Amino acid sequence: MKRFAKNYLPAIVAVLAVLVLWQVLATSGAVPSYMLPSPAKVLAVFPAEGQLLWSHSLVTLEEAALGLAAGVALGFAFAVLMDAFDVLRRAIYPLLVLSQTVPVVAIAPLLVLWLGYDITPKVVLVALVTFFPIAVGLLQGFQSVDPDEVNLMRAMGASRWQVFRFVKIPGALPEFFSGLRIAVAYAVVGAVISEWLGGFNGLGVYMTRVQKAFAFDRMFAVIFVISAISLLLMLLVGLVERKSMPWRSARQEKE
């Protein structure tokens, strides 16, 4: 209970304070209701539109999951290659940084033009926006491994694969999960943005429809759903992190 209060209670209080302030602003007339619907009106959308929001959420979640899996695999491959070959690191890393300067909204229409309106361009876009934090995080983790541990393994006759398996991967796990948390949030947002510019189903498609109808209460409801999905995925990453690094969890509990 003390751990819950320490880790989560401040965030819960902050969220409740924002909701109360939002409700006051929306009901006091300080902001017109058609511009800022109250939280009560937004919550009332879910009983009426719950089934529709659920079906669109499943589509977006599928796109985000497939794109995230591809982004993690791509980021892992890039990180391993850049760690193994210094020439590749000096050649590829600037290109990775440069790729992040291109706006996602500029890439999405091209992907739709090249790949069509089905799920493929959405998955590709999510992969493109998620592989960067994975690649950078893993590369930093690989290169921050204690060189004495690597030298000890080599002195004991360990192969390059064994050094990678037993030293570099465990040493890079904290940075990997930090990058994965960022990538999870990017995945959902990337999927929604790709749906804005072309598609038939998904939260992004639903959002464009209700925006054109000036149904801002439904639009805020979609934002709530997107935030909830991102939060749940980040909590799932945290759970996997604790299972993957039990030694770190034990140390944090002692502290």
Contacts in CASP RR format, 6 or more apart in sequence:
PFRMAT RR
TARGET T0000
AUTHOR 0000-0000-0000
METHOD contacts of the structure
MODEL  1
MKRFAKNYLPAIVAVLAVLVLWQVLATSGAVPSYMLPSPAKVLAVFPAEG
QLLWSHSLVTLEEAALGLAAGVALGFAFAVLMDAFDVLRRAIYPLLVLSQ
TVPVVAIAPLLVLWLGYDITPKVVLVALVTFFPIAVGLLQGFQSVDPDEV
NLMRAMGASRWQVFRFVKIPGALPEFFSGLRIAVAYAVVGAVISEWLGGF
NGLGVYMTRVQKAFAFDRMFAVIFVISAISLLLMLLVGLVERKSMPWRSA
RQEKE
3 253 0 8 1.000
19 39 0 8 1.000
22 36 0 8 1.000
22 38 0 8 1.000
22 39 0 8 1.000
23 38 0 8 1.000
23 39 0 8 1.000
23 40 0 8 1.000
24 30 0 8 1.000
25 31 0 8 1.000
25 36 0 8 1.000
26 33 0 8 1.000
26 36 0 8 1.000
26 37 0 8 1.000
26 38 0 8 1.000
26 39 0 8 1.000
26 41 0 8 1.000
27 38 0 8 1.000
33 41 0 8 1.000
34 214 0 8 1.000
34 216 0 8 1.000
35 216 0 8 1.000
36 216 0 8 1.000
37 216 0 8 1.000
37 217 0 8 1.000
37 220 0 8 1.000
41 217 0 8 1.000
42 217 0 8 1.000
42 220 0 8 1.000
42 221 0 8 1.000
42 224 0 8 1.000
43 221 0 8 1.000
44 217 0 8 1.000
45 53 0 8 1.000
45 217 0 8 1.000
45 218 0 8 1.000
45 220 0 8 1.000
45 221 0 8 1.000
46 53 0 8 1.000
46 221 0 8 1.000
49 218 0 8 1.000
49 221 0 8 1.000
52 206 0 8 1.000
53 203 0 8 1.000
53 206 0 8 1.000
53 221 0 8 1.000
53 222 0 8 1.000
53 225 0 8 1.000
55 201 0 8 1.000
56 201 0 8 1.000
56 202 0 8 1.000
56 203 0 8 1.000
56 204 0 8 1.000
56 205 0 8 1.000
56 206 0 8 1.000
57 202 0 8 1.000
57 203 0 8 1.000
57 225 0 8 1.000
57 229 0 8 1.000
59 201 0 8 1.000
59 202 0 8 1.000
59 203 0 8 1.000
60 188 0 8 1.000
60 191 0 8 1.000
60 192 0 8 1.000
60 195 0 8 1.000
60 202 0 8 1.000
60 203 0 8 1.000
60 204 0 8 1.000
60 226 0 8 1.000
60 229 0 8 1.000
61 188 0 8 1.000
61 229 0 8 1.000
62 119 0 8 1.000
63 119 0 8 1.000
63 122 0 8 1.000
63 123 0 8 1.000
63 126 0 8 1.000
63 191 0 8 1.000
63 194 0 8 1.000
63 195 0 8 1.000
63 202 0 8 1.000
64 126 0 8 1.000
64 187 0 8 1.000
64 188 0 8 1.000
64 190 0 8 1.000
64 191 0 8 1.000
64 229 0 8 1.000
64 233 0 8 1.000
65 187 0 8 1.000
66 119 0 8 1.000
66 123 0 8 1.000
66 126 0 8 1.000
67 122 0 8 1.000
67 123 0 8 1.000
67 124 0 8 1.000
67 126 0 8 1.000
67 127 0 8 1.000
67 130 0 8 1.000
67 187 0 8 1.000
67 191 0 8 1.000
68 126 0 8 1.000
68 127 0 8 1.000
68 130 0 8 1.000
68 183 0 8 1.000
68 184 0 8 1.000
68 187 0 8 1.000
70 123 0 8 1.000
70 124 0 8 1.000
70 126 0 8 1.000
70 127 0 8 1.000
70 131 0 8 1.000
71 126 0 8 1.000
71 127 0 8 1.000
71 128 0 8 1.000
71 130 0 8 1.000
71 131 0 8 1.000
71 134 0 8 1.000
71 183 0 8 1.000
72 130 0 8 1.000
72 131 0 8 1.000
72 134 0 8 1.000
72 180 0 8 1.000
72 183 0 8 1.000
74 127 0 8 1.000
74 131 0 8 1.000
74 134 0 8 1.000
74 135 0 8 1.000
75 131 0 8 1.000
75 132 0 8 1.000
75 134 0 8 1.000
75 135 0 8 1.000
75 138 0 8 1.000
76 134 0 8 1.000
76 135 0 8 1.000
76 138 0 8 1.000
78 92 0 8 1.000
78 96 0 8 1.000
78 131 0 8 1.000
78 135 0 8 1.000
78 139 0 8 1.000
79 134 0 8 1.000
79 135 0 8 1.000
79 136 0 8 1.000
79 137 0 8 1.000
79 138 0 8 1.000
79 139 0 8 1.000
79 142 0 8 1.000
80 138 0 8 1.000
80 142 0 8 1.000
80 164 0 8 1.000
81 88 0 8 1.000
81 92 0 8 1.000
82 88 0 8 1.000
82 89 0 8 1.000
82 92 0 8 1.000
82 93 0 8 1.000
82 135 0 8 1.000
82 139 0 8 1.000
83 89 0 8 1.000
83 138 0 8 1.000
83 139 0 8 1.000
83 142 0 8 1.000
83 143 0 8 1.000
83 168 0 8 1.000
89 139 0 8 1.000
93 139 0 8 1.000
96 132 0 8 1.000
96 135 0 8 1.000
96 136 0 8 1.000
99 128 0 8 1.000
99 132 0 8 1.000
100 132 0 8 1.000
104 125 0 8 1.000
104 129 0 8 1.000
104 190 0 8 1.000
104 193 0 8 1.000
105 193 0 8 1.000
105 197 0 8 1.000
107 125 0 8 1.000
107 128 0 8 1.000
108 121 0 8 1.000
108 125 0 8 1.000
108 193 0 8 1.000
108 194 0 8 1.000
108 196 0 8 1.000
108 197 0 8 1.000
109 197 0 8 1.000
111 121 0 8 1.000
111 124 0 8 1.000
111 125 0 8 1.000
111 194 0 8 1.000
112 121 0 8 1.000
112 194 0 8 1.000
112 197 0 8 1.000
112 198 0 8 1.000
112 199 0 8 1.000
114 121 0 8 1.000
115 121 0 8 1.000
115 124 0 8 1.000
117 198 0 8 1.000
117 199 0 8 1.000
117 200 0 8 1.000
121 194 0 8 1.000
122 191 0 8 1.000
122 194 0 8 1.000
122 195 0 8 1.000
125 190 0 8 1.000
125 191 0 8 1.000
125 193 0 8 1.000
125 194 0 8 1.000
126 186 0 8 1.000
126 187 0 8 1.000
126 190 0 8 1.000
126 191 0 8 1.000
126 194 0 8 1.000
129 186 0 8 1.000
129 187 0 8 1.000
129 189 0 8 1.000
129 190 0 8 1.000
130 183 0 8 1.000
130 184 0 8 1.000
130 186 0 8 1.000
130 187 0 8 1.000
131 183 0 8 1.000
133 179 0 8 1.000
133 180 0 8 1.000
133 182 0 8 1.000
133 183 0 8 1.000
133 186 0 8 1.000
134 176 0 8 1.000
134 179 0 8 1.000
134 180 0 8 1.000
134 183 0 8 1.000
136 179 0 8 1.000
137 172 0 8 1.000
137 175 0 8 1.000
137 176 0 8 1.000
137 178 0 8 1.000
137 179 0 8 1.000
138 172 0 8 1.000
138 175 0 8 1.000
138 176 0 8 1.000
140 172 0 8 1.000
140 175 0 8 1.000
141 168 0 8 1.000
141 171 0 8 1.000
141 172 0 8 1.000
141 174 0 8 1.000
141 175 0 8 1.000
141 176 0 8 1.000
142 168 0 8 1.000
142 172 0 8 1.000
144 171 0 8 1.000
144 172 0 8 1.000
144 175 0 8 1.000
145 167 0 8 1.000
145 168 0 8 1.000
145 171 0 8 1.000
145 172 0 8 1.000
149 167 0 8 1.000
150 163 0 8 1.000
150 167 0 8 1.000
150 168 0 8 1.000
153 162 0 8 1.000
153 163 0 8 1.000
153 166 0 8 1.000
153 167 0 8 1.000
154 163 0 8 1.000
158 166 0 8 1.000
173 241 0 8 1.000
173 244 0 8 1.000
173 245 0 8 1.000
174 245 0 8 1.000
174 248 0 8 1.000
177 237 0 8 1.000
177 238 0 8 1.000
177 240 0 8 1.000
177 241 0 8 1.000
177 244 0 8 1.000
177 245 0 8 1.000
180 237 0 8 1.000
181 234 0 8 1.000
181 237 0 8 1.000
181 238 0 8 1.000
184 230 0 8 1.000
184 233 0 8 1.000
184 234 0 8 1.000
184 237 0 8 1.000
185 230 0 8 1.000
185 233 0 8 1.000
185 234 0 8 1.000
187 233 0 8 1.000
188 226 0 8 1.000
188 229 0 8 1.000
188 230 0 8 1.000
188 233 0 8 1.000
189 226 0 8 1.000
189 230 0 8 1.000
191 203 0 8 1.000
192 202 0 8 1.000
192 203 0 8 1.000
192 204 0 8 1.000
192 207 0 8 1.000
192 226 0 8 1.000
193 204 0 8 1.000
195 201 0 8 1.000
195 202 0 8 1.000
195 203 0 8 1.000
195 204 0 8 1.000
195 205 0 8 1.000
195 207 0 8 1.000
195 208 0 8 1.000
196 204 0 8 1.000
196 205 0 8 1.000
196 207 0 8 1.000
196 208 0 8 1.000
198 205 0 8 1.000
199 205 0 8 1.000
203 222 0 8 1.000
203 225 0 8 1.000
203 226 0 8 1.000
204 222 0 8 1.000
206 218 0 8 1.000
206 222 0 8 1.000
207 219 0 8 1.000
207 222 0 8 1.000
210 216 0 8 1.000
210 218 0 8 1.000
210 219 0 8 1.000
210 222 0 8 1.000
211 219 0 8 1.000
242 248 0 8 1.000
242 249 0 8 1.000
END
